[in-house]
């Protein structure tokens, strides 16, 4: 796993220039190198993508053996979706997508889209997407009807984390992964990130957050994923045998902070990448002196405190970094979500000492 640590440190800045997959015919592709172990036992007449998905499904079922499998896993073509001809109980499906449909407990995917991902980012890219959709299936069984009440970003980040947990299993237990598959998964997560508002109904998380969520699962396992971005922002372990029939109480956070928090911080962009040990997706806690609480602000700005001040937090308060960094007044700032549900900007330090540190 040490190679993965190095990957994540080096990968994020470089991936910003990744080429966007272009539309292409419905043909399966390979990297042209040694075949993946996922393709070890193809069925006669089966395409490489079909072989990969079938093997991944069987392995995912072993990993999630305490849960039920999808009722079906079905593919559709991009052209069918563009014509609006792919109709399901969850609505008409769109091109370049994969979804879990809870109404019939099924997974659907655009096979042209997965072939494009395979062509541009590697053969493990489609498995990453399917593992993410299985994550939604597991959520549906774990949370019951309460899953529908959770924020989209919460469910998506948790599913990214669960995909990372499966990838570690496929590597360490099933031994299906080849050299480079972790990198392919990270590139895929980065490419499929978005920059929508945190509470947008379509938000999946920024590229950096999606990689961070996947990495969390890969290093710490599925138990670290439950509640990854819930009102209780910090994960708690899930029992090994979960009865999906009860609907656990799901606490909702209030997305309306004391003051309107600045989300488009382009005017505060750092001119150069700051030297900092922090990053989006990291859990941190306040370490300031007991008499000097850390201020939460609506903007990453030292000026006009009365107009941007939200509240203050004392030593030991935990929070998650969800975006940044921003730079102003020679200070590096991070957008955080605090354990009480509030969201805002904090300064990481004053140049001589840090105000926060990673949670152990």
C-alpha positions in Angstrom: 0.0 0.0 0.0 3.0 2.4 0.3 2.9 2.9 -3.5 -0.7 4.2 -3.1 0.4 6.8 -0.5 3.0 8.1 -3.0 0.4 8.0 -5.7 -2.1 10.2 -3.9 0.6 12.7 -3.0 1.7 13.0 -6.6 -1.5 12.4 -8.6 -3.9 15.2 -7.7 -2.1 18.2 -9.3 -1.3 16.3 -12.4 -4.7 14.9 -13.0 -6.2 18.4 -13.6 -5.0 18.0 -17.2 -6.6 14.6 -17.8 -8.2 14.3 -21.2 -12.0 14.0 -21.3 -13.2 10.8 -22.9 -14.8 11.3 -26.3 -17.8 9.6 -27.8 -16.8 6.3 -29.4 -18.4 3.2 -30.9 -19.7 0.4 -28.7 -16.5 -1.6 -28.8 -14.7 -3.0 -25.8 -11.1 -2.0 -25.3 -7.9 -3.1 -23.6 -4.7 -1.6 -22.5 -2.9 -3.9 -24.9 -0.7 -5.2 -22.1 -0.8 -8.4 -20.0 -4.5 -9.3 -19.5 -6.1 -8.4 -16.1 -6.8 -11.3 -13.8 -10.4 -10.1 -14.0 -10.4 -11.5 -17.5 -8.9 -14.9 -16.5 -11.9 -17.0 -17.4 -13.9 -15.5 -20.2 -17.1 -17.1 -21.4 -17.3 -18.0 -25.1 -18.6 -15.0 -27.1 -18.2 -12.7 -24.1 -16.7 -9.2 -24.6 -13.9 -8.1 -22.4 -16.1 -5.6 -20.6 -18.7 -8.2 -20.0 -16.0 -10.6 -18.6 -14.7 -7.9 -16.4 -18.1 -6.9 -15.0 -19.1 -10.5 -14.4 -15.9 -11.3 -12.5 -16.2 -8.1 -10.5 -19.8 -8.9 -9.6 -18.9 -12.3 -8.3 -16.1 -10.9 -6.3 -18.3 -8.0 -4.9 -20.8 -10.6 -3.8 -18.1 -12.4 -1.8 -17.0 -9.1 -0.2 -20.6 -8.1 0.6 -21.7 -11.6 1.5 -23.8 -10.4 4.5 -26.0 -8.5 2.1 -28.3 -9.3 -0.8 -27.0 -9.1 -4.4 -28.6 -6.8 -7.0 -31.7 -8.3 -8.6 -30.0 -7.6 -11.9 -27.1 -5.7 -13.5 -27.9 -4.5 -17.0 -26.1 -2.4 -19.6 -27.4 0.0 -22.2 -25.9 1.9 -25.1 -25.1 5.5 -25.3 -27.2 5.9 -28.4 -30.2 4.3 -26.7 -30.0 6.7 -23.9 -29.6 9.7 -26.2 -32.9 8.7 -27.8 -34.5 8.5 -24.4 -35.3 4.8 -24.9 -33.9 3.4 -21.6 -36.8 3.5 -19.2 -36.7 2.0 -15.7 -38.8 2.3 -12.5 -36.3 5.0 -11.5 -36.9 7.1 -14.6 -35.4 7.4 -18.1 -31.6 6.8 -17.9 -29.1 9.3 -19.3 -25.9 8.6 -21.4 -22.5 8.5 -19.8 -23.8 7.2 -16.5 -24.3 4.3 -14.1 -26.9 4.1 -11.4 -28.4 2.0 -8.7 -32.2 1.8 -8.9 -33.6 1.1 -5.4 -37.1 0.6 -6.8 -36.0 -2.7 -8.3 -32.7 -3.1 -6.6 -30.8 -3.1 -9.9 -27.6 -1.6 -11.3 -27.6 -0.1 -14.8 -24.6 1.2 -16.7 -23.9 2.8 -20.1 -21.5 0.3 -21.6 -20.0 2.8 -24.0 -19.3 5.1 -21.1 -17.5 2.3 -19.2 -15.5 1.4 -22.3 -14.4 5.0 -22.7 -13.2 5.0 -19.1 -11.4 1.8 -19.7 -9.7 3.2 -22.8 -8.6 6.4 -21.2 -7.9 5.5 -17.6 -7.3 1.7 -17.6 -9.2 -1.6 -17.3 -9.9 -1.2 -13.6 -11.9 2.0 -14.2 -15.2 0.2 -15.0 -14.8 -1.9 -11.8 -14.4 1.3 -9.8 -17.8 2.5 -11.1 -19.6 -0.8 -10.5 -18.1 -1.0 -7.0 -19.5 2.5 -6.3 -23.0 1.5 -7.5 -22.8 -1.7 -5.3 -22.0 0.8 -2.5 -25.4 2.4 -3.0 -27.0 -1.1 -2.9 -25.4 -1.7 0.5 -26.5 1.7 1.7 -30.1 0.9 0.7 -30.0 -2.3 2.8 -28.2 -0.7 5.7 -30.3 2.4 6.1 -33.6 1.3 4.7 -36.0 4.1 3.8 -33.9 6.5 5.8 -31.3 6.4 3.0 -33.7 8.5 0.9 -33.6 11.3 3.5 -29.8 11.6 3.5 -28.0 14.3 1.5 -26.8 13.2 -2.0 -23.2 14.2 -1.2 -23.3 12.0 1.9 -24.4 9.0 0.0 -22.0 9.5 -2.9 -18.9 10.1 -0.7 -19.8 7.0 1.4 -20.2 4.9 -1.8 -16.8 6.2 -3.0 -15.3 5.0 0.3 -17.0 1.6 0.0 -15.6 1.2 -3.5 -12.1 1.8 -2.0 -12.8 -0.8 0.7 -13.7 -3.3 -2.0 -10.6 -2.5 -4.1 -8.4 -3.3 -1.1 -10.3 -6.6 -0.7 -9.8 -7.4 -4.5 -6.1 -6.7 -4.1 -5.3 -8.3 -0.7 -7.8 -11.2 -0.5 -9.0 -12.1 -4.1 -5.6 -11.0 -5.5 -7.3 -9.9 -8.7 -5.6 -6.5 -9.1 -2.6 -5.9 -11.4 0.1 -3.3 -11.0 -1.4 0.1 -11.7 -5.0 -0.7 -10.8 -5.0 1.6 -7.7 -3.8 4.4 -9.9 -6.6 3.7 -12.4 -9.2 3.8 -9.7 -7.9 7.2 -8.4 -7.8 8.7 -11.9 -11.4 7.5 -12.4 -12.6 9.1 -9.1 -10.8 12.3 -9.9 -12.2 12.5 -13.4 -15.8 11.9 -12.2 -15.6 14.6 -9.5 -17.7 17.8 -9.8 -17.6 21.3 -8.3 -21.3 21.5 -7.5 -22.5 23.1 -4.2 -22.2 20.8 -1.2 -26.0 20.5 -0.9 -26.8 20.3 -4.7 -29.0 17.2 -5.3 -26.6 16.1 -8.0 -23.4 16.7 -6.1 -20.9 13.8 -5.9 -17.9 15.7 -4.5 -15.0 17.5 -6.0 -12.2 15.5 -7.7 -10.0 15.8 -4.6 -12.9 14.7 -2.2 -13.8 11.7 -4.3 -10.1 10.5 -4.3 -10.0 11.2 -0.5 -13.1 9.1 0.1 -11.9 6.3 -2.0 -8.5 6.4 -0.3 -10.1 6.3 3.2 -11.9 3.1 2.3 -8.9 1.5 0.7 -6.8 2.1 3.8 -9.3 1.7 6.6 -12.0 -0.7 5.3 -15.7 -0.5 5.0 -16.2 0.2 8.8 -14.6 3.6 8.3 -17.1 4.6 5.6 -20.4 4.6 7.5 -21.6 8.2 8.0 -18.6 9.5 6.1 -20.3 12.9 5.6 -23.4 12.5 7.9 -24.4 15.1 10.5 -22.1 13.2 12.7 -19.3 13.9 10.2 -16.9 11.4 11.6 -17.3 7.7 10.9 -18.4 5.1 13.4 -18.0 1.4 13.0 -20.8 -0.6 11.6 -21.6 -4.1 13.1 -20.5 -7.1 11.1 -24.0 -8.4 10.7 -26.5 -5.7 10.0 -30.2 -6.3 10.0 -31.5 -4.2 7.1 -35.1 -4.3 8.2 -35.1 -1.6 10.9 -34.8 1.9 9.7 -32.1 3.6 11.8 -32.7 7.2 12.8 -30.7 9.5 10.4 -29.9 12.9 11.8 -30.1 15.7 9.4 -27.9 18.6 9.3 -29.2 22.1 8.8 -27.6 23.4 5.6 -28.3 27.0 6.5 -25.4 28.5 8.5 -25.6 31.5 10.7 -24.3 33.6 7.7 -24.2 32.7 4.0 -20.9 30.9 3.5 -18.8 31.8 0.4 -18.5 28.7 -1.8 -17.1 30.3 -4.9 -13.8 31.4 -3.5 -12.1 32.2 -6.9 -11.2 35.7 -5.7 -9.2 34.0 -2.9 -7.3 31.4 -5.0 -3.7 30.8 -4.0 -1.3 32.1 -6.6 1.0 29.1 -5.9 0.3 25.8 -4.2 0.9 26.5 -0.5 3.1 24.3 1.6 0.6 22.7 3.9 0.0 19.3 5.6 -3.8 19.6 5.2 -6.1 18.7 2.3 -9.8 18.3 1.4 -11.3 15.2 3.0 -9.1 15.3 6.1 -10.6 15.1 9.6 -8.9 17.6 11.9 -9.4 19.0 15.4 -8.8 22.4 17.0 -5.5 22.6 19.0 -5.5 26.3 19.9 -4.9 27.5 23.4 -8.0 27.0 25.6 -8.3 30.8 25.9 -8.0 31.4 22.2 -10.8 29.7 20.3 -10.7 29.2 16.6 -13.1 31.4 14.6 -15.4 30.1 11.9 -16.0 32.6 9.2 -18.3 33.0 6.2 -15.4 34.0 4.0 -11.6 33.3 4.1 -10.9 36.9 5.2 -9.4 38.6 8.2 -11.1 41.9 7.5 -14.7 42.9 8.5 -14.9 40.3 11.2 -18.4 41.4 12.3 -19.8 40.7 8.8 -18.1 37.3 8.3 -17.9 35.9 11.9 -20.1 32.8 12.5 -18.9 31.3 15.8 -15.8 30.0 17.6 -14.6 26.6 18.6 -12.4 25.5 21.4 -9.6 23.0 21.6 -10.7 19.5 20.8 -13.5 20.4 18.4 -13.5 18.1 15.4 -14.3 19.1 11.8 -13.8 17.9 8.3 -12.0 19.9 5.6 -14.4 19.9 2.6 -12.7 22.4 0.2 -9.8 24.7 -0.3 -7.2 25.9 0.1 -7.9 29.6 -0.2 -5.3 32.3 0.5 -5.6 35.9 1.9 -3.8 38.0 4.4 -0.8 35.6 4.1 -3.0 33.0 5.7 -4.1 29.6 4.3 -7.8 28.9 4.7 -9.9 25.8 4.5 -13.7 25.3 4.1 -14.8 22.9 6.9 -17.9 21.2 8.2 -17.8 21.1 12.0 -19.2 18.2 14.0 -22.2 20.3 15.1 -23.2 20.6 11.4 -22.0 24.2 10.8 -19.9 25.0 7.8 -17.5 27.9 7.2 -13.8 28.9 6.7 -11.0 28.6 9.2 -7.4 29.7 9.2 -5.0 26.7 9.4 -2.5 28.8 11.4 -0.7 32.1 11.8 2.6 31.3 10.1 4.3 30.3 13.4 2.0 27.6 14.6 -1.0 25.5 13.4 -4.5 26.0 14.8 -5.6 22.5 13.8 -4.1 19.0 13.5 -5.2 15.7 11.9 -7.4 13.5 14.0 -5.6 10.3 15.0 
